[in-house]
Amino acid sequence: MTHNPARLAVIGTGWRAQYFLRLAGLLPAQFEVVGLVGRSQESAERVAAQWNVRPFTSLAEMVAHQRPDFVVTALPWATAPGATQAAVEIALPVLSETPPAPDLDGLRQLWRAVGASGLVQVAEQYHLMPSHASRLALARSGAIGAVTSCQISSTHGYHAVALFRAFLGAGFEPATVNAHRFVAPLINPLVRDAWTDDGQPKDATTTIATIDFGGSMGLYDFTDNQWHNQLRSRRILIRGSAGEIEDDEVVRLVGPRTIVRSPLVRRQTGYDLDLDAFDTDHISLGDTILYRNPFPGLRFNDEDIAISSMLARMAAWCRDEGDAPYPLADACQDQLLSIAIEEAATSGAPVTTSVEAWSAAKG
């Protein structure tokens, strides 16, 4: 089915807001950015000029000019809930940057304000990254039996929790968290934007936590700046009743007295004498394709693919042609458990989450 490009607007002028603007601009057949809302005229005009979009200083001003199909809010934690509520008040679907609110009170207030509207989705993209998406497809296929535990050492807080919940099929039930922090010296050669050129070790905190979902378990292990510090690996282990997935390898029982170990293989174009553009094609297990890049030829990195996939799913949902990409209720539950990890690590005592109002929501 052919559609006109989905009209979207972005509220925010920071790094993540510009990430959405860049990707939408690279997909003109799918998206049209009808406006950018900035906190000040100066910031709105500066960023809008960079990405060739129209600047506004308020949501109302932008909507009066042209109403989008949905709005992306990419704002600091303190102001994001207010922008989400303002969009919902005029019946405008929202894709909110993570997390939807900074603390438990904020989550509860936001849910009371907009939860019943059904208009709010959250840009939780980690399960849409090619490697995670292929592992998730494999785990859900039953290849390793019933998934019982997941260990993640790669990303922080609510992102890691979102992966735990996806792999384990965890919903909104109470969970018990135990956590501890450890400090050790570590060189930090890279941050998000650049090399630091600092070879001196400095104290870095590692947080280790277990999340007992009742019948399944998540093991969380994150060190400061682990996203960017390549002196620390990123690891994932998904264990099931008939095998496990460890990073890009799966071991499983396939018959009587028959255990096999197989790699998950990413076909990457552009190597050696492959003259196609450097790009991800697909990820496979043997002759089974677990994941195929939905944006071939654009040379997107994995984060680009995941965020673009989220935008595409949001557009389809707004047209009633697809499932909700990531409902607010799920994002609230992710942040609830992330807050519990921090609380348990700070106090040294177990923390059991409560059943919150969003648990009754249907995706």
VOGU-3710 file (C-alpha; in Angstrom, 3 decimals, decimal comma):
1> mthnparlav> 0,000/0,000/0,000  1,367/3,425/-0,973  1,059/6,336/1,444  1,964/9,970/1,506  4,852/10,622/3,894  3,833/10,667/7,543  3,888/14,225/8,897  5,816/14,583/12,129  7,050/17,424/14,299  9,893/17,401/16,799
11> igtgwraqyf> 9,841/19,186/20,150  13,385/19,795/21,332  16,688/21,000/19,919  19,253/18,768/21,616  21,328/15,838/20,400  18,514/13,275/20,408  16,024/15,655/18,779  18,501/16,192/15,962  18,931/12,429/15,651  15,232/12,148/14,761
21> lrlagllpaq> 15,487/15,107/12,377  18,472/13,597/10,570  16,854/10,192/10,079  13,507/11,615/8,965  15,382/13,726/6,427  17,080/10,620/5,045  13,702/8,939/4,516  11,698/11,544/2,551  9,367/8,959/1,034  8,284/7,942/4,539
31> fevvglvgrs> 8,447/11,132/6,614  7,911/14,856/6,287  9,036/17,046/9,184  6,493/19,860/9,366  8,091/21,741/12,224  10,580/21,983/15,064  9,531/23,447/18,405  12,344/24,991/20,443  12,421/26,565/23,873  13,551/29,891/22,438
41> qesaervaaq> 13,334/31,554/19,050  17,124/31,503/18,793  17,527/27,782/19,462  14,572/26,861/17,249  15,882/28,901/14,324  19,455/27,666/14,729  18,580/23,964/14,724  15,778/24,298/12,161  18,157/25,990/9,728  20,622/23,137/10,106
51> wnvrpftsla> 17,992/20,549/9,154  15,951/22,664/6,731  12,702/22,575/8,700  10,348/25,286/9,918  10,992/26,655/13,450  8,337/27,364/16,087  8,455/28,350/19,739  5,274/26,591/20,863  3,275/23,507/20,039  0,162/25,623/19,491
61> emvahqrpdf> 1,954/27,819/16,947  3,195/24,775/15,062  -0,204/23,030/14,994  -1,884/26,222/13,809  0,496/26,244/10,849  0,159/22,530/10,014  -1,056/19,693/12,192  1,283/16,685/12,113  0,256/13,036/12,276  2,343/12,744/15,427
71> vvtalpwata> 4,885/14,636/17,466  8,235/13,449/18,794  9,217/14,887/22,179  12,983/14,844/22,824  13,401/16,982/25,925  15,110/16,909/29,339  13,455/14,675/31,926  12,012/17,620/33,838  10,132/19,110/30,868  9,252/16,049/28,776
81> pgatqaavei> 6,088/15,064/30,714  4,613/18,552/30,316  5,183/18,516/26,554  3,597/15,075/26,308  0,544/16,241/28,246  0,199/19,363/26,069  0,129/17,234/22,917  -2,431/14,830/24,361  -4,681/17,749/25,337  -5,104/18,508/21,636
91> alpvlsetpp> -5,508/14,808/20,723  -2,103/14,603/19,062  -0,276/11,220/19,169  3,108/11,414/20,893  6,348/9,485/20,532  8,219/10,409/23,721  11,942/10,010/24,164  12,992/7,691/27,013  12,299/7,657/29,876  8,790/9,152/29,984
101> apdldglrql> 9,362/10,696/33,454  12,369/10,901/35,797  10,997/9,377/39,005  8,130/7,343/40,425  6,003/10,362/41,312  6,514/11,717/37,814  5,516/8,398/36,252  2,342/8,237/38,318  1,425/11,838/37,562  2,048/11,356/33,852
111> wravgasglv> -0,039/8,203/33,769  -2,925/9,908/35,565  -2,742/12,777/33,082  -2,410/10,899/29,778  -2,532/7,144/30,352  -6,207/6,751/29,508  -5,795/8,648/26,226  -3,987/5,796/24,496  -2,072/8,412/22,497  1,402/8,054/23,993
121> qvaeqyhlmp> 4,146/5,766/22,740  7,770/5,802/23,871  10,882/5,584/21,693  12,408/2,528/23,403  14,528/1,277/20,533  16,878/-1,377/21,941  14,734/-4,388/21,000  14,721/-3,056/17,416  18,503/-3,083/17,036  19,443/-5,794/14,519
131> shasrlalar> 21,412/-8,037/16,901  18,845/-7,822/19,689  15,959/-8,235/17,232  17,507/-11,403/15,808  18,109/-12,839/19,290  14,565/-11,962/20,290  13,160/-13,679/17,188  15,211/-16,776/17,966  14,221/-16,830/21,636  10,541/-16,433/20,769
141> sgaigavtsc> 10,756/-19,246/18,201  11,177/-21,791/20,984  14,639/-22,810/19,790  16,048/-22,704/23,343  12,844/-23,782/25,051  11,180/-21,663/27,707  13,338/-18,611/28,412  14,129/-18,496/32,121  16,904/-15,943/32,609  18,745/-13,140/30,874
151> qissthgyha> 22,064/-11,475/31,667  22,852/-8,066/30,166  26,052/-6,068/30,402  25,844/-3,371/27,758  23,390/-0,593/28,502  21,909/1,098/31,543  18,707/1,287/33,509  15,410/1,307/31,648  16,988/0,208/28,329  18,380/-2,934/29,939
161> valfraflga> 15,087/-3,525/31,753  13,194/-3,243/28,452  15,392/-6,004/27,037  14,919/-8,173/30,124  11,165/-7,834/29,870  11,179/-8,554/26,128  13,321/-11,686/26,352  11,612/-13,018/29,471  8,082/-12,068/28,503  7,729/-10,208/31,808
171> gfepatvnah> 4,673/-8,039/32,275  3,625/-5,783/35,135  3,807/-8,173/38,062  5,770/-7,248/41,208  9,509/-7,933/40,946  12,193/-8,040/43,632  15,503/-6,295/43,006  18,792/-6,793/44,822  21,704/-4,568/43,809  25,202/-3,485/44,812
181> rfvaplinpl> 27,745/-0,986/43,532  31,498/-1,443/43,200  34,133/1,176/42,370  37,382/0,410/40,520  39,862/2,355/38,363  39,236/2,388/34,628  40,654/4,334/31,693  37,900/6,120/29,771  39,235/6,591/26,224  35,946/7,434/24,469
191> vrdawtddgq> 32,813/9,410/25,213  29,823/9,892/22,899  31,337/12,594/20,740  35,086/12,023/20,752  38,250/10,428/22,078  39,230/11,791/25,479  43,021/11,366/24,947  43,186/10,716/28,683  45,145/7,582/29,556  44,824/7,943/33,323
201> pkdatttiat> 42,509/5,510/35,141  39,724/7,110/37,147  37,161/5,631/39,489  34,247/4,036/37,637  31,174/2,557/39,285  29,775/-0,830/38,364  26,198/-1,648/39,370  25,228/-5,309/39,562  21,611/-6,265/40,206  19,312/-9,236/40,054
211> idfggsmgly> 15,649/-8,834/39,160  13,403/-11,678/40,264  10,329/-11,535/38,057  8,806/-14,597/39,719  9,662/-17,589/37,543  12,385/-15,805/35,573  15,424/-13,679/36,419  17,432/-10,813/34,975  21,073/-10,140/35,872  22,090/-6,510/35,310
221> dftdnqwhnq> 25,762/-5,486/35,073  26,639/-1,949/34,003  29,804/0,134/34,355  29,890/3,920/33,936  30,037/4,889/30,236  29,936/1,252/29,135  28,002/2,309/26,015  31,055/4,111/24,640  34,058/2,757/26,552  35,387/0,005/24,305
231> lrsrrilirg> 37,670/-1,259/27,049  34,522/-2,916/28,368  32,689/-5,490/26,265  28,959/-5,585/25,726  27,563/-9,019/26,575  24,202/-10,742/26,626  23,183/-14,241/27,669  19,643/-15,570/27,222  19,068/-18,925/28,896  16,225/-21,322/28,207
241> sageieddev> 15,125/-24,800/29,203  16,649/-26,336/26,048  19,707/-24,161/25,419  21,019/-20,613/25,477  22,002/-17,688/23,282  25,363/-16,177/24,198  26,070/-12,995/22,271  26,075/-14,222/18,649  26,074/-17,966/19,268  23,347/-20,407/20,224
251> vrlvgprtiv> 23,685/-23,847/21,831  20,623/-26,082/21,842  19,289/-29,598/22,050  17,968/-30,592/18,624  17,375/-34,325/19,152  18,220/-37,295/21,363  21,864/-37,018/22,488  22,346/-34,180/19,970  23,572/-30,784/21,164  24,640/-28,288/18,513
261> rsplvrrqtg> 26,394/-24,937/18,702  25,707/-22,498/15,860  26,629/-18,875/15,095  24,245/-16,038/14,379  25,796/-14,591/11,233  25,378/-11,011/10,056  25,701/-10,556/6,320  27,493/-7,250/5,952  27,986/-5,888/2,451  30,909/-3,786/1,305
271> ydldldafdt> 33,788/-6,006/2,404  36,682/-7,089/0,185  35,469/-7,365/-3,446  31,801/-6,808/-2,561  31,247/-3,453/-4,256  27,826/-2,851/-2,704  27,673/-0,082/-0,120  28,837/-0,912/3,392  25,553/-2,007/4,922  23,801/-4,605/7,068
281> dhislgdtil> 21,821/-7,050/4,922  20,466/-9,700/7,285  21,221/-11,899/10,311  20,758/-15,633/9,996  21,020/-18,908/11,872  21,959/-21,449/9,247  19,428/-21,043/6,448  16,899/-19,271/8,688  16,765/-15,491/8,326  16,156/-14,045/11,786
291> yrnpfpglrf> 16,356/-10,383/10,822  16,437/-8,347/7,624  17,451/-4,685/7,438  14,306/-2,676/6,574  16,400/0,248/5,267  18,826/-1,294/2,758  21,202/0,944/0,877  21,248/3,768/3,429  24,350/2,528/5,296  22,654/3,013/8,658
301> ndediaissm> 24,370/1,964/11,868  22,368/-0,182/14,289  21,061/2,793/16,281  19,934/4,466/13,051  18,078/1,313/12,040  16,397/0,985/15,424  15,244/4,618/15,652  14,063/4,628/12,038  12,156/1,402/12,710  10,486/3,060/15,697
311> larmaawcrd> 9,454/6,046/13,558  8,087/3,728/10,867  6,089/1,743/13,417  4,743/4,946/14,915  3,576/6,108/11,482  1,887/2,758/10,787  0,179/2,808/14,198  -1,151/6,320/13,591  -2,691/5,001/10,346  -4,245/2,031/12,203
321> egdapyplad> -2,030/-0,284/10,151  0,213/-1,672/12,856  0,539/-2,521/16,521  1,471/0,085/19,099  5,267/0,456/18,823  5,986/0,797/22,558  3,086/1,801/24,811  3,559/4,241/27,655  2,584/1,514/30,150  5,595/-0,602/29,153
331> acqdqllsia> 7,967/2,353/29,339  6,620/3,253/32,793  7,230/-0,317/33,956  10,786/-0,212/32,566  11,511/2,994/34,448  9,852/1,660/37,622  12,305/-1,247/37,656  15,238/1,018/36,761  14,374/3,192/39,763  14,224/0,055/41,908
341> ieeaatsgap> 17,751/-0,926/40,783  19,090/2,473/41,863  17,205/2,335/45,159  18,439/-1,164/45,962  22,033/-0,276/45,043  21,918/2,824/47,243  20,268/1,181/50,253  21,841/-2,257/50,005  18,411/-3,746/50,765  16,000/-5,622/48,482
351> vttsveawsa> 13,311/-3,556/46,768  10,028/-5,081/45,608  8,046/-3,087/43,089  4,326/-2,496/43,472  1,571/-3,085/40,946  0,939/0,343/39,426  -2,077/1,837/37,689  -0,581/1,291/34,227  -0,533/-2,495/34,796  -4,179/-2,669/33,733
361> akg> -3,459/-1,043/30,365  -3,800/-3,030/27,166  -1,034/-2,499/24,601
//
